[in-house]
Amino acid sequence: MSVFGRVVIYVRDVKASIAFYEETFGFVALRDPSDRIVELNHPEEGGAINLHLAAKSQKIGQDLVMLVFDVADVEAFVKAHPKFGAIHRVPGYEFSNGKDLLGIRCLYQAAYLETPLRNEKGTVRRLSP
């Protein structure tokens, strides 16, 4: 079973994007210094946005959104759905990439953070597997 977890938005300016979502919608930025992805969470309404620096080859409006589904066990998910391919392991989580029927990029991940994310205000959030 998988649960829709968050959307990844590939951006040209991470700092400006953080400021926009914090000031406009009240999101709070959480980051792990060892990870290039910034997670934005809304303290009251739930929902998460991950900001990822866009590659120079990515054009605005092309592959700049990715749907992220949380699964308890990425290996079991890929075994049941082999079209999703290789499992990638990085500190804190593992994932597999794929596309839906319309070609929208999807990521299936299991997070297992050893240390919770913190922001400058001390907010803590653990990603749930």
Backbone torsions as a table, in degrees:
resi	resn	phi	psi	omega
1	MET	NA	143.4	176.3
2	SER	-128.0	155.5	-179.7
3	VAL	-127.9	134.4	176.5
4	PHE	-61.9	125.4	-173.6
5	GLY	-106.8	-46.3	-175.2
6	ARG	-168.7	171.4	173.9
7	VAL	-115.2	140.3	175.6
8	VAL	-102.1	129.8	176.2
9	ILE	-116.9	124.0	177.1
10	TYR	-87.2	124.2	-172.7
11	VAL	-125.8	158.2	177.0
12	ARG	-82.9	-34.0	-176.1
13	ASP	-130.0	101.3	-176.5
14	VAL	-64.2	-46.1	-178.5
15	LYS	-60.3	-44.9	179.2
16	ALA	-64.9	-37.2	179.0
17	SER	-67.7	-40.9	175.7
18	ILE	-58.1	-49.7	-178.7
19	ALA	-58.9	-42.7	-179.9
20	PHE	-60.3	-51.1	-176.6
21	TYR	-70.9	-31.6	176.4
22	GLU	-70.4	-49.8	-175.3
23	GLU	-73.3	-38.1	-175.0
24	THR	-82.5	-41.0	-172.2
25	PHE	-119.8	-2.8	177.3
26	GLY	81.2	15.7	177.1
27	PHE	-68.6	157.5	177.8
28	VAL	-119.2	128.6	-178.8
29	ALA	-83.8	130.1	174.8
30	LEU	-121.2	135.8	-179.8
31	ARG	-145.4	147.8	173.9
32	ASP	-105.0	121.0	-176.5
33	PRO	-56.2	-22.4	-178.8
34	SER	-88.8	-1.1	-177.3
35	ASP	-117.3	144.1	-179.6
36	ARG	-86.6	-6.2	-179.3
37	ILE	-95.2	135.6	175.1
38	VAL	-105.5	128.3	178.6
39	GLU	-99.6	129.3	176.1
40	LEU	-107.5	126.6	178.4
41	ASN	-123.1	146.3	174.9
42	HIS	-95.3	124.5	-174.5
43	PRO	-66.6	-21.2	-176.3
44	GLU	-111.4	-38.6	-169.3
45	GLU	-101.9	-2.2	-176.8
46	GLY	74.4	-169.3	-178.4
47	GLY	82.6	144.3	-179.2
48	ALA	-139.6	144.7	174.3
49	ILE	-125.0	130.5	172.3
50	ASN	-103.8	129.9	176.8
51	LEU	-100.9	132.5	-178.3
52	HIS	-132.7	134.5	179.1
53	LEU	-64.2	126.6	-179.4
54	ALA	-73.2	143.4	174.2
55	ALA	-71.0	153.9	179.0
56	LYS	-59.8	-28.5	-178.9
57	SER	-75.4	-16.5	-179.7
58	GLN	-81.7	129.8	179.0
59	LYS	-98.2	146.9	178.5
60	ILE	-56.4	131.3	-178.7
61	GLY	87.6	-1.8	-179.5
62	GLN	-120.5	113.5	176.9
63	ASP	54.5	35.1	-179.7
64	LEU	-98.1	2.5	177.4
65	VAL	-126.7	139.0	175.7
66	MET	-135.6	133.9	175.1
67	LEU	-88.0	136.0	-178.7
68	VAL	-116.3	127.6	178.4
69	PHE	-114.9	129.4	178.4
70	ASP	-86.6	130.6	176.3
71	VAL	-127.7	152.5	-178.7
72	ALA	-72.7	-31.4	-174.2
73	ASP	-145.5	102.6	-177.3
74	VAL	-62.1	-41.7	-178.6
75	GLU	-60.3	-44.0	178.1
76	ALA	-66.1	-38.2	179.3
77	PHE	-62.7	-47.3	-179.0
78	VAL	-66.0	-36.5	177.5
79	LYS	-62.0	-39.5	179.7
80	ALA	-77.3	-23.6	-178.5
81	HIS	-132.4	72.8	-171.2
82	PRO	-62.4	-16.2	179.8
83	LYS	-66.2	-12.2	-177.7
84	PHE	-85.0	-10.3	166.5
85	GLY	78.0	-151.4	-169.2
86	ALA	-61.0	148.0	174.1
87	ILE	-98.6	130.6	179.0
88	HIS	-109.3	134.0	179.8
89	ARG	-119.4	126.4	175.9
90	VAL	-132.3	163.7	-179.9
91	PRO	-55.1	123.5	175.6
92	GLY	100.3	-21.3	179.7
93	TYR	-166.2	168.4	173.1
94	GLU	-132.5	154.6	-175.5
95	PHE	-155.5	165.4	174.6
96	SER	-138.1	139.6	-179.6
97	ASN	-99.7	152.0	175.2
98	GLY	-162.7	-172.2	177.1
99	LYS	-135.8	150.8	175.7
100	ASP	-85.0	-173.4	-176.6
101	LEU	-64.4	-23.6	179.1
102	LEU	-93.1	0.0	-179.5
103	GLY	88.7	8.2	177.2
104	ILE	-74.9	130.7	-178.4
105	ARG	-65.7	136.5	177.9
106	CYS	-128.5	145.2	177.1
107	LEU	-126.4	134.9	178.5
108	TYR	-113.7	120.0	-173.2
109	GLN	-135.2	153.1	170.1
110	ALA	-123.0	122.0	-179.6
111	ALA	-99.9	138.3	178.5
112	TYR	-144.5	60.4	-176.8
113	LEU	-62.9	131.0	176.4
114	GLU	-79.6	-31.5	177.5
115	THR	-124.3	138.7	-178.8
116	PRO	-70.0	156.0	175.2
117	LEU	-78.5	145.0	178.0
118	ARG	-132.1	150.6	171.4
119	ASN	-114.8	-179.3	-175.5
120	GLU	-65.3	-17.7	178.0
121	LYS	-90.7	-1.7	177.9
122	GLY	89.7	2.8	179.4
123	THR	-63.7	139.1	-178.9
124	VAL	-122.0	137.3	174.6
125	ARG	-145.7	129.5	174.1
126	ARG	-98.7	132.2	173.9
127	LEU	-69.5	134.4	-179.3
128	SER	-92.1	140.9	178.6
129	PRO	-73.0	NA	NA
